[in-house]
Amino acid sequence: MPFVTVLTPTYNRAHTLSRVYESLCAQTFNDFEWLVIDDGSSDSTKELIEGFTKQASFPIRYYYKPNGGRHTALNYALDKIQSPYVLNIDSDDALAMNALQLVHDAWERVPQDDYDRFWCVSGRCQEASTGKLVGKPYPDGINTLIGRKQHKKILKYPGEKSCCRKIEVLRRYPFPEFSDTKFVSEGMVWEKINQHYDQFCTNDIFRIYYTDSTDSLTSGAMHSSMRWRTYYYVAQFYLNECFSQITYNPTVRRALLSVSRCALLSHTPMKEVLGGLSAWYTKVLVCLGYPLAWIILKFQRIPY
């Protein structure tokens, strides 16, 4: 059983997977395996991974599944992971040279008495093109904060993160899967877990963040036809699961308007919108937001 599994879900990324592989070869910590979940690729991904497997000094496991979206690949991997920890690395990014050693050392720094309250080690990302930290560094003392106090503090330090997570916790919180979209925001799972566990935060760089792939999720090219439906589900989640955070979490406040705006853009009937909300007060607030959402769409000239 390795200490950590490096998990890469991939779809038609044979042109960028070498970047991940080369960063794994450069690691100074060797107690890991690479698990690749191929979400229905039609390019040369399988042959590429087979070539890596023959020459790598570390174990590589490859699984192919029909295309369903990144979140379904992450769900598929849950019962394949044999290590206590998993670190996700996208198929177009790379690990920092000593990332896995830093991950190991961070878990070693977690006080034994506090181990059960942390569900992940939250490290940082470095922008590949500039070499700069993405976002603001975590402040001193953040790991002494517990529950909502820590969550409030983390929200004040935004920016792309790279987390090594406990697999035993992830198995209890699989991604929701919808028939009408192949893209589900990771926040819908991470925020649910954050309500029950804390994060052990470090400013160590775990991941090199690349933005040069035209087919990346962040570029806006993938799943564009399903985008508004995806954002609708995200807004609905924040209103149903995180409404108690409305006083300090701006994402929850934005969701009040976003759910009606995305419902209009995705042609979701208002009856379905209200039926998907769990509290009467969110139903009222969303109804009040519909006229404003309509005005914003007219101003933005977004067709729907």
C-alpha positions in Angstrom: 0.0 0.0 0.0 1.6 3.3 -1.1 1.5 6.4 1.2 -0.4 8.4 -1.5 -2.1 7.9 -4.8 -1.6 10.6 -7.4 -4.9 10.6 -9.3 -5.3 11.9 -12.8 -8.7 11.9 -14.6 -8.2 12.5 -18.3 -10.0 12.9 -21.5 -8.2 13.3 -24.9 -5.1 14.7 -23.2 -2.4 12.6 -24.8 -0.8 15.9 -25.8 -0.3 17.1 -22.2 0.0 13.9 -20.1 3.7 13.8 -20.5 3.9 16.9 -18.4 2.3 15.1 -15.5 4.4 12.0 -16.0 7.7 13.9 -16.1 6.9 15.7 -12.9 6.2 12.4 -11.2 9.6 11.0 -12.4 11.2 14.1 -10.8 9.8 13.4 -7.3 12.2 13.0 -4.4 9.6 11.0 -2.5 8.9 7.5 -4.0 6.2 5.9 -1.9 3.3 6.6 -4.3 1.5 5.3 -7.3 -0.1 7.0 -10.3 -3.7 6.1 -11.0 -5.0 7.3 -14.4 -8.8 7.2 -15.1 -9.4 7.6 -18.8 -12.9 9.1 -19.2 -13.5 7.8 -22.7 -10.6 9.2 -24.7 -10.5 8.6 -28.4 -6.8 9.7 -28.9 -3.6 7.8 -28.1 -4.0 8.1 -24.3 -4.0 4.3 -23.7 -0.9 3.7 -25.8 0.9 6.6 -24.1 0.2 5.3 -20.6 1.3 1.8 -21.6 4.6 3.3 -22.7 5.0 5.1 -19.4 4.2 1.9 -17.5 7.1 0.1 -19.1 9.7 2.6 -18.2 8.5 4.2 -15.0 10.2 3.5 -11.6 6.8 3.8 -9.8 3.6 1.8 -10.2 1.0 3.0 -12.7 -2.5 1.8 -13.0 -4.8 2.7 -15.9 -8.5 2.3 -16.2 -10.8 3.2 -19.1 -14.5 4.1 -18.7 -17.2 5.6 -21.0 -17.2 9.4 -21.1 -19.2 10.9 -18.4 -17.3 14.0 -17.2 -14.4 14.5 -14.8 -16.5 14.1 -11.7 -17.6 10.6 -12.8 -14.0 9.7 -13.3 -13.3 10.8 -9.7 -16.2 8.7 -8.4 -15.0 5.8 -10.5 -11.6 6.0 -8.8 -12.9 5.8 -5.2 -12.8 2.1 -4.9 -9.6 1.7 -6.9 -7.5 3.7 -4.5 -5.5 1.6 -2.1 -3.6 4.3 -0.2 -4.9 6.4 2.8 -4.4 9.6 0.9 -5.0 10.8 -2.7 -3.7 13.9 -4.5 -5.5 14.9 -7.7 -3.4 16.3 -10.5 -5.1 17.4 -13.7 -3.9 16.0 -17.0 -2.6 19.4 -18.1 -0.8 20.4 -14.9 2.4 19.2 -13.1 3.6 18.5 -9.6 6.2 20.7 -8.1 9.6 18.9 -7.9 9.4 18.0 -4.2 5.6 18.1 -3.9 5.0 14.5 -2.6 7.7 14.9 0.0 6.1 18.1 1.1 2.7 16.3 1.2 4.2 13.6 3.4 5.9 16.1 5.7 2.7 18.1 6.1 0.7 15.1 7.2 3.5 14.3 9.7 3.1 17.8 11.1 -0.6 17.3 11.9 -0.8 16.8 15.7 -1.9 13.3 16.5 -4.7 14.6 18.8 -6.1 16.7 16.0 -5.7 14.2 13.2 -9.3 13.2 13.0 -10.6 16.7 12.6 -8.6 17.3 9.4 -9.8 15.8 6.1 -7.1 17.2 3.9 -3.7 19.0 3.6 -4.4 22.1 1.6 -1.3 23.2 -0.3 -0.8 25.9 -2.9 -0.3 26.3 -6.6 2.3 28.1 -8.6 1.5 29.8 -11.9 3.6 28.2 -14.6 4.0 31.3 -16.7 5.0 33.7 -13.9 6.4 31.4 -11.1 4.2 33.2 -8.6 1.9 31.8 -6.0 -1.7 31.7 -7.1 -3.8 33.7 -4.6 -2.8 35.0 -1.2 -0.6 33.0 1.3 -2.3 31.4 4.3 -1.8 33.4 7.5 0.0 32.1 10.6 -2.2 30.3 13.1 -4.9 29.2 10.6 -4.6 25.6 11.6 -5.5 26.4 15.2 -8.9 27.7 14.2 -11.7 25.2 14.3 -14.9 24.7 12.3 -16.6 27.9 11.0 -13.9 30.1 12.4 -11.4 28.4 10.1 -13.7 28.3 7.1 -14.3 32.1 7.4 -10.6 32.7 7.5 -9.9 30.4 4.5 -12.4 32.3 2.4 -10.4 35.4 2.8 -7.4 33.8 1.1 -8.7 32.7 -2.3 -6.7 31.2 -5.1 -6.2 27.8 -6.7 -5.3 25.2 -4.1 -3.8 21.7 -4.3 -5.1 19.3 -1.7 -4.1 15.8 -0.5 -7.2 14.2 0.9 -8.1 11.3 3.1 -9.7 8.6 0.9 -11.9 7.4 3.8 -13.6 10.7 3.9 -14.0 11.1 0.1 -15.8 7.7 -0.1 -18.5 9.1 2.1 -19.0 12.1 -0.2 -19.1 11.1 -3.8 -19.9 13.6 -6.5 -23.5 14.0 -7.6 -24.2 12.9 -11.1 -26.8 14.5 -13.4 -28.1 13.3 -16.7 -28.0 16.7 -18.4 -24.4 17.8 -17.7 -21.0 16.3 -17.8 -19.4 19.0 -15.7 -20.0 19.2 -11.9 -18.1 21.7 -9.8 -15.7 20.2 -7.2 -16.9 22.8 -4.8 -20.2 20.9 -4.4 -18.3 18.2 -2.6 -15.5 20.1 -1.0 -17.8 22.6 0.6 -20.0 19.8 2.0 -17.1 18.1 3.6 -15.8 21.4 5.0 -18.9 21.7 7.1 -17.8 18.6 9.0 -14.0 18.7 8.9 -11.1 21.2 9.0 -8.2 21.6 6.6 -4.6 21.6 7.5 -3.3 24.5 5.5 0.3 25.1 4.3 1.9 27.5 1.9 4.0 24.8 0.4 3.7 24.5 -3.4 2.3 21.2 -4.5 1.1 21.9 -8.0 2.3 23.9 -11.1 -0.8 25.4 -12.6 -0.9 25.7 -16.4 -3.4 27.7 -18.4 -2.0 27.1 -21.9 -4.5 24.3 -22.8 -7.2 25.5 -25.1 -9.4 22.5 -24.2 -9.2 23.0 -20.4 -12.2 23.4 -18.2 -11.0 26.9 -17.2 -10.7 28.0 -20.8 -14.4 27.8 -21.3 -14.3 25.5 -24.3 -15.3 22.2 -22.6 -19.0 21.5 -21.9 -20.0 24.9 -23.1 -23.5 23.7 -24.2 -24.1 22.5 -20.6 -22.5 25.4 -18.8 -25.6 27.2 -17.6 -27.2 23.9 -16.3 -24.0 23.2 -14.4 -23.9 26.6 -12.8 -27.6 26.2 -12.0 -26.8 23.0 -10.0 -23.9 24.8 -8.2 -26.1 27.7 -7.2 -28.9 25.4 -6.0 -26.3 23.5 -3.9 -25.1 26.6 -2.2 -28.6 27.7 -1.3 -29.6 24.3 0.0 -26.4 23.2 1.7 -24.6 26.4 2.7 -27.2 29.0 3.3 -26.1 29.4 6.9 -22.9 30.9 5.6 -24.7 33.8 3.8 -23.3 36.5 6.2 -19.7 35.7 5.4 -19.6 33.7 2.2 -20.1 35.8 -1.0 -20.6 32.7 -3.1 -23.9 32.0 -1.2 -25.1 35.5 -1.7 -24.3 35.3 -5.5 -26.2 32.1 -5.7 -29.4 33.9 -4.8 -29.3 35.6 -8.2 -27.3 33.0 -10.0 -29.9 30.3 -9.6 -32.6 32.3 -11.4 -30.2 33.7 -14.0 -28.9 30.2 -14.9 -32.4 28.8 -14.8 -33.4 31.4 -17.5 -30.3 30.6 -19.6 -30.8 26.8 -19.3 -34.6 27.1 -19.9 -35.3 25.5 -16.5 -39.0 26.0 -15.5 -39.6 28.1 -12.5 -41.6 25.3 -10.9 -38.6 23.0 -11.1 -36.4 25.7 -9.6 -38.6 26.2 -6.6 -39.1 22.5 -6.2 -35.3 22.0 -6.0 -35.0 24.5 -3.1 -35.3 23.0 0.4 -36.3 26.1 2.4 -39.3 28.4 2.0 -37.1 31.5 2.6 -34.8 30.6 -0.3 -37.8 30.1 -2.5 -39.0 33.6 -1.7 -35.6 35.2 -2.2 -35.1 33.4 -5.5 -38.6 34.6 -6.7 -37.6 38.1 -5.8 -34.4 37.7 -7.8 -36.0 36.7 -11.1 -36.9 40.2 -12.3 -33.3 41.4 -11.6 -31.9 38.4 -13.3 -34.0 39.1 -16.4 -32.8 42.8 -16.4 -29.2 41.7 -16.1 -29.5 39.3 -19.0 -31.0 42.0 -21.2 -28.2 44.3 -20.2 -25.6 41.7 -21.0 -27.4 40.7 -24.2 -26.9 37.0 -23.5 -29.5 35.1 -25.6 -31.6 32.5 -23.9 
